[in-house]
């Protein structure tokens, strides 16, 4: 699948996105990540 699009931030290249992911990966190493998933209510 594509990670860049003319519709969203067309000035970013694939390399820009991959560099951002690599930076985030290094930045978050050793951090504890918690994800909040709200409960859905059925009516």
C-alpha distance matrix in Angstrom:
0.0 3.8 6.6 9.3 10.7 14.2 14.9 14.6 16.4 16.1 18.3 15.9 14.4 11.7 14.9 16.2 13.5 13.8 17.6 17.6 15.9 18.5 21.2 20.6 20.5 23.9 25.3 24.8 26.0 28.9 28.4 28.5 25.7 26.6 24.4 26.3 25.3 27.8 29.5 29.1 32.3 33.0 35.7
3.8 0.0 3.8 5.6 7.2 10.8 11.9 11.4 12.9 12.4 14.6 12.3 10.9 8.7 12.3 13.3 10.9 12.0 15.5 15.6 14.7 17.3 19.8 19.4 20.0 23.1 24.3 24.3 25.8 29.0 28.3 28.8 26.0 27.1 24.9 26.8 26.2 28.5 30.6 30.2 33.4 34.3 36.9
6.6 3.8 0.0 3.8 6.9 10.6 11.4 9.8 10.6 10.9 12.6 9.7 8.8 6.6 10.0 10.2 7.5 9.1 12.4 12.0 11.4 14.3 16.4 16.0 16.9 20.0 20.9 21.1 22.9 26.1 25.3 26.0 23.3 24.5 22.7 24.6 24.5 26.9 29.4 29.3 32.6 33.9 36.5
9.3 5.6 3.8 0.0 3.8 7.1 8.5 7.1 7.5 7.2 9.2 7.0 6.7 6.2 9.8 9.5 7.9 10.5 13.1 12.7 13.2 16.1 17.6 17.6 19.2 21.9 22.5 23.1 25.2 28.6 27.6 28.5 25.7 27.0 25.1 26.8 26.7 28.9 31.4 31.2 34.3 35.6 38.0
10.7 7.2 6.9 3.8 0.0 3.8 5.2 5.4 7.0 5.9 9.2 8.6 9.0 9.5 13.1 12.6 11.4 14.2 16.7 16.1 16.8 19.8 21.1 21.0 22.7 25.4 25.8 26.3 28.7 31.9 30.7 31.4 28.4 29.3 27.1 28.4 28.0 29.7 32.1 31.5 34.4 35.4 37.4
14.2 10.8 10.6 7.1 3.8 0.0 3.8 5.7 6.8 4.5 8.2 9.2 10.3 11.9 15.1 14.4 14.0 17.0 19.0 18.5 19.7 22.6 23.6 23.6 25.7 28.2 28.4 29.2 31.7 34.9 33.6 34.5 31.5 32.3 30.1 31.1 30.7 32.2 34.6 33.8 36.5 37.5 39.2
14.9 11.9 11.4 8.5 5.2 3.8 0.0 3.8 6.7 6.5 10.2 11.1 12.9 14.2 17.4 16.2 15.1 18.5 20.4 19.2 20.3 23.5 24.2 23.7 26.0 28.7 28.4 28.9 31.7 34.7 33.0 33.5 30.3 30.8 28.3 28.9 28.4 29.5 31.9 30.8 33.3 34.3 35.9
14.6 11.4 9.8 7.1 5.4 5.7 3.8 0.0 3.8 5.7 8.7 8.8 11.2 12.5 15.3 13.5 12.3 15.8 17.4 15.8 17.1 20.4 20.8 20.2 22.6 25.2 24.8 25.4 28.2 31.2 29.5 30.1 27.0 27.6 25.3 26.1 25.9 27.3 29.9 29.3 32.0 33.4 35.1
16.4 12.9 10.6 7.5 7.0 6.8 6.7 3.8 0.0 3.8 5.5 5.8 9.0 11.2 13.3 11.0 10.6 14.4 15.3 13.9 15.9 18.8 18.9 18.8 21.5 23.7 23.2 24.3 27.2 30.3 28.7 29.8 27.0 28.0 26.2 27.3 27.6 29.1 32.0 31.7 34.6 36.2 38.1
16.1 12.4 10.9 7.2 5.9 4.5 6.5 5.7 3.8 0.0 3.8 5.5 7.7 10.3 12.8 11.3 11.6 15.0 16.1 15.6 17.6 20.2 20.6 21.1 23.5 25.6 25.5 26.8 29.4 32.7 31.5 32.7 30.0 31.2 29.3 30.6 30.7 32.4 35.1 34.7 37.5 38.9 40.8
18.3 14.6 12.6 9.2 9.2 8.2 10.2 8.7 5.5 3.8 0.0 3.8 6.5 10.0 11.4 9.4 10.9 14.2 14.5 14.3 16.9 19.0 19.0 20.0 22.6 24.2 24.1 25.9 28.4 31.9 30.8 32.4 30.1 31.6 30.2 31.7 32.3 34.0 37.1 36.9 39.9 41.5 43.5
15.9 12.3 9.7 7.0 8.6 9.2 11.1 8.8 5.8 5.5 3.8 0.0 3.8 6.8 8.0 5.9 7.1 10.4 10.9 10.7 13.1 15.3 15.6 16.6 19.0 20.7 20.9 22.5 24.9 28.4 27.5 29.2 26.9 28.6 27.3 29.1 29.8 31.9 35.0 35.1 38.2 40.0 42.2
14.4 10.9 8.8 6.7 9.0 10.3 12.9 11.2 9.0 7.7 6.5 3.8 0.0 3.8 5.3 5.1 6.6 8.8 9.9 10.9 12.8 14.4 15.5 16.9 18.6 20.3 21.2 22.9 24.8 28.4 28.0 29.7 27.6 29.5 28.4 30.5 31.1 33.5 36.4 36.6 39.8 41.5 43.9
11.7 8.7 6.6 6.2 9.5 11.9 14.2 12.5 11.2 10.3 10.0 6.8 3.8 0.0 3.8 5.4 5.2 6.2 8.6 10.0 10.7 12.3 14.3 15.5 16.6 18.6 19.9 21.2 22.7 26.4 26.2 27.8 25.7 27.7 26.6 29.0 29.5 32.1 34.9 35.2 38.6 40.1 42.7
14.9 12.3 10.0 9.8 13.1 15.1 17.4 15.3 13.3 12.8 11.4 8.0 5.3 3.8 0.0 3.8 5.4 5.1 6.0 8.5 9.8 10.4 12.1 14.2 15.1 16.5 18.1 19.9 21.1 24.9 25.0 27.1 25.4 27.9 27.3 29.9 30.8 33.7 36.6 37.2 40.7 42.5 45.2
16.2 13.3 10.2 9.5 12.6 14.4 16.2 13.5 11.0 11.3 9.4 5.9 5.1 5.4 3.8 0.0 3.8 5.5 5.2 6.3 8.8 9.9 10.6 12.4 14.3 15.6 16.4 18.4 20.2 23.9 23.6 25.6 23.9 26.2 25.6 28.1 29.2 31.8 35.0 35.6 39.1 41.1 43.7
13.5 10.9 7.5 7.9 11.4 14.0 15.1 12.3 10.6 11.6 10.9 7.1 6.6 5.2 5.4 3.8 0.0 3.8 5.4 5.1 6.3 8.7 9.9 10.6 12.3 14.4 15.2 16.5 18.4 22.0 21.4 23.1 21.0 23.2 22.3 24.8 25.7 28.4 31.5 32.1 35.6 37.5 40.3
13.8 12.0 9.1 10.5 14.2 17.0 18.5 15.8 14.4 15.0 14.2 10.4 8.8 6.2 5.1 5.5 3.8 0.0 3.8 5.4 5.1 6.1 8.6 9.9 10.4 12.4 14.1 15.3 16.6 20.3 20.3 22.2 20.5 23.1 22.6 25.5 26.5 29.5 32.5 33.4 37.0 39.0 41.9
17.6 15.5 12.4 13.1 16.7 19.0 20.4 17.4 15.3 16.1 14.5 10.9 9.9 8.6 6.0 5.2 5.4 3.8 0.0 3.8 5.5 5.1 6.1 8.6 9.8 10.7 12.1 14.2 15.5 19.3 19.5 21.9 20.6 23.5 23.5 26.4 27.9 30.9 34.1 35.2 38.8 41.0 43.9
17.6 15.6 12.0 12.7 16.1 18.5 19.2 15.8 13.9 15.6 14.3 10.7 10.9 10.0 8.5 6.3 5.1 5.4 3.8 0.0 3.8 5.4 5.1 6.2 8.5 10.0 10.3 12.1 14.3 17.8 17.3 19.5 17.9 20.5 20.4 23.1 24.8 27.6 30.9 32.1 35.7 38.0 40.8
15.9 14.7 11.4 13.2 16.8 19.7 20.3 17.1 15.9 17.6 16.9 13.1 12.8 10.7 9.8 8.8 6.3 5.1 5.5 3.8 0.0 3.8 5.4 5.1 6.1 8.7 9.7 10.5 12.2 15.8 15.4 17.3 15.6 18.3 18.1 21.2 22.7 25.8 28.9 30.2 33.9 36.1 39.2
18.5 17.3 14.3 16.1 19.8 22.6 23.5 20.4 18.8 20.2 19.0 15.3 14.4 12.3 10.4 9.9 8.7 6.1 5.1 5.4 3.8 0.0 3.8 5.5 5.1 6.3 8.6 10.1 10.8 14.6 15.1 17.5 16.7 19.8 20.3 23.6 25.4 28.6 31.7 33.3 37.0 39.3 42.5
21.2 19.8 16.4 17.6 21.1 23.6 24.2 20.8 18.9 20.6 19.0 15.6 15.5 14.3 12.1 10.6 9.9 8.6 6.1 5.1 5.4 3.8 0.0 3.8 5.4 5.2 6.0 8.6 10.1 13.7 13.8 16.7 16.0 19.2 20.1 23.2 25.4 28.4 31.8 33.5 37.1 39.7 42.7
20.6 19.4 16.0 17.6 21.0 23.6 23.7 20.2 18.8 21.1 20.0 16.6 16.9 15.5 14.2 12.4 10.6 9.9 8.6 6.2 5.1 5.5 3.8 0.0 3.8 5.5 4.9 6.0 8.5 11.8 11.2 13.5 12.4 15.5 16.3 19.4 21.6 24.7 28.0 29.9 33.5 36.2 39.2
20.5 20.0 16.9 19.2 22.7 25.7 26.0 22.6 21.5 23.5 22.6 19.0 18.6 16.6 15.1 14.3 12.3 10.4 9.8 8.5 6.1 5.1 5.4 3.8 0.0 3.8 5.5 5.4 6.2 9.8 10.2 12.5 11.9 15.3 16.4 19.8 22.0 25.4 28.4 30.5 34.1 36.7 40.0
23.9 23.1 20.0 21.9 25.4 28.2 28.7 25.2 23.7 25.6 24.2 20.7 20.3 18.6 16.5 15.6 14.4 12.4 10.7 10.0 8.7 6.3 5.2 5.5 3.8 0.0 3.8 5.5 5.4 9.0 10.1 13.3 13.6 17.3 18.9 22.4 24.9 28.2 31.4 33.6 37.2 39.9 43.2
25.3 24.3 20.9 22.5 25.8 28.4 28.4 24.8 23.2 25.5 24.1 20.9 21.2 19.9 18.1 16.4 15.2 14.1 12.1 10.3 9.7 8.6 6.0 4.9 5.5 3.8 0.0 3.8 5.8 8.6 8.5 11.8 12.1 15.6 17.4 20.6 23.4 26.5 29.8 32.2 35.7 38.6 41.7
24.8 24.3 21.1 23.1 26.3 29.2 28.9 25.4 24.3 26.8 25.9 22.5 22.9 21.2 19.9 18.4 16.5 15.3 14.2 12.1 10.5 10.1 8.6 6.0 5.4 5.5 3.8 0.0 3.8 6.2 5.3 8.2 8.5 12.1 14.1 17.5 20.3 23.5 26.7 29.2 32.8 35.7 38.9
26.0 25.8 22.9 25.2 28.7 31.7 31.7 28.2 27.2 29.4 28.4 24.9 24.8 22.7 21.1 20.2 18.4 16.6 15.5 14.3 12.2 10.8 10.1 8.5 6.2 5.4 5.8 3.8 0.0 3.8 5.5 8.6 9.9 13.7 16.1 19.7 22.4 25.8 28.7 31.4 34.9 37.8 41.1
28.9 29.0 26.1 28.6 31.9 34.9 34.7 31.2 30.3 32.7 31.9 28.4 28.4 26.4 24.9 23.9 22.0 20.3 19.3 17.8 15.8 14.6 13.7 11.8 9.8 9.0 8.6 6.2 3.8 0.0 3.8 6.6 9.3 12.8 15.9 19.3 22.2 25.5 28.3 31.2 34.7 37.6 41.0
28.4 28.3 25.3 27.6 30.7 33.6 33.0 29.5 28.7 31.5 30.8 27.5 28.0 26.2 25.0 23.6 21.4 20.3 19.5 17.3 15.4 15.1 13.8 11.2 10.2 10.1 8.5 5.3 5.5 3.8 0.0 3.8 6.2 9.7 12.8 16.0 19.2 22.3 25.2 28.2 31.6 34.7 38.0
28.5 28.8 26.0 28.5 31.4 34.5 33.5 30.1 29.8 32.7 32.4 29.2 29.7 27.8 27.1 25.6 23.1 22.2 21.9 19.5 17.3 17.5 16.7 13.5 12.5 13.3 11.8 8.2 8.6 6.6 3.8 0.0 3.8 6.6 10.1 13.1 16.3 19.4 22.1 25.2 28.5 31.6 35.0
25.7 26.0 23.3 25.7 28.4 31.5 30.3 27.0 27.0 30.0 30.1 26.9 27.6 25.7 25.4 23.9 21.0 20.5 20.6 17.9 15.6 16.7 16.0 12.4 11.9 13.6 12.1 8.5 9.9 9.3 6.2 3.8 0.0 3.8 6.7 10.0 13.0 16.2 19.1 22.1 25.5 28.5 31.8
26.6 27.1 24.5 27.0 29.3 32.3 30.8 27.6 28.0 31.2 31.6 28.6 29.5 27.7 27.9 26.2 23.2 23.1 23.5 20.5 18.3 19.8 19.2 15.5 15.3 17.3 15.6 12.1 13.7 12.8 9.7 6.6 3.8 0.0 3.8 6.6 9.8 12.8 15.6 18.7 22.0 25.1 28.4
24.4 24.9 22.7 25.1 27.1 30.1 28.3 25.3 26.2 29.3 30.2 27.3 28.4 26.6 27.3 25.6 22.3 22.6 23.5 20.4 18.1 20.3 20.1 16.3 16.4 18.9 17.4 14.1 16.1 15.9 12.8 10.1 6.7 3.8 0.0 3.8 6.4 9.7 12.7 15.4 18.9 21.9 25.2
26.3 26.8 24.6 26.8 28.4 31.1 28.9 26.1 27.3 30.6 31.7 29.1 30.5 29.0 29.9 28.1 24.8 25.5 26.4 23.1 21.2 23.6 23.2 19.4 19.8 22.4 20.6 17.5 19.7 19.3 16.0 13.1 10.0 6.6 3.8 0.0 3.8 6.3 9.5 12.4 15.6 18.9 22.0
25.3 26.2 24.5 26.7 28.0 30.7 28.4 25.9 27.6 30.7 32.3 29.8 31.1 29.5 30.8 29.2 25.7 26.5 27.9 24.8 22.7 25.4 25.4 21.6 22.0 24.9 23.4 20.3 22.4 22.2 19.2 16.3 13.0 9.8 6.4 3.8 0.0 3.8 6.5 9.0 12.5 15.5 18.8
27.8 28.5 26.9 28.9 29.7 32.2 29.5 27.3 29.1 32.4 34.0 31.9 33.5 32.1 33.7 31.8 28.4 29.5 30.9 27.6 25.8 28.6 28.4 24.7 25.4 28.2 26.5 23.5 25.8 25.5 22.3 19.4 16.2 12.8 9.7 6.3 3.8 0.0 3.8 6.3 9.4 12.8 15.8
29.5 30.6 29.4 31.4 32.1 34.6 31.9 29.9 32.0 35.1 37.1 35.0 36.4 34.9 36.6 35.0 31.5 32.5 34.1 30.9 28.9 31.7 31.8 28.0 28.4 31.4 29.8 26.7 28.7 28.3 25.2 22.1 19.1 15.6 12.7 9.5 6.5 3.8 0.0 3.8 6.5 9.7 13.0
29.1 30.2 29.3 31.2 31.5 33.8 30.8 29.3 31.7 34.7 36.9 35.1 36.6 35.2 37.2 35.6 32.1 33.4 35.2 32.1 30.2 33.3 33.5 29.9 30.5 33.6 32.2 29.2 31.4 31.2 28.2 25.2 22.1 18.7 15.4 12.4 9.0 6.3 3.8 0.0 3.8 6.5 9.8
32.3 33.4 32.6 34.3 34.4 36.5 33.3 32.0 34.6 37.5 39.9 38.2 39.8 38.6 40.7 39.1 35.6 37.0 38.8 35.7 33.9 37.0 37.1 33.5 34.1 37.2 35.7 32.8 34.9 34.7 31.6 28.5 25.5 22.0 18.9 15.6 12.5 9.4 6.5 3.8 0.0 3.8 6.5
33.0 34.3 33.9 35.6 35.4 37.5 34.3 33.4 36.2 38.9 41.5 40.0 41.5 40.1 42.5 41.1 37.5 39.0 41.0 38.0 36.1 39.3 39.7 36.2 36.7 39.9 38.6 35.7 37.8 37.6 34.7 31.6 28.5 25.1 21.9 18.9 15.5 12.8 9.7 6.5 3.8 0.0 3.8
35.7 36.9 36.5 38.0 37.4 39.2 35.9 35.1 38.1 40.8 43.5 42.2 43.9 42.7 45.2 43.7 40.3 41.9 43.9 40.8 39.2 42.5 42.7 39.2 40.0 43.2 41.7 38.9 41.1 41.0 38.0 35.0 31.8 28.4 25.2 22.0 18.8 15.8 13.0 9.8 6.5 3.8 0.0
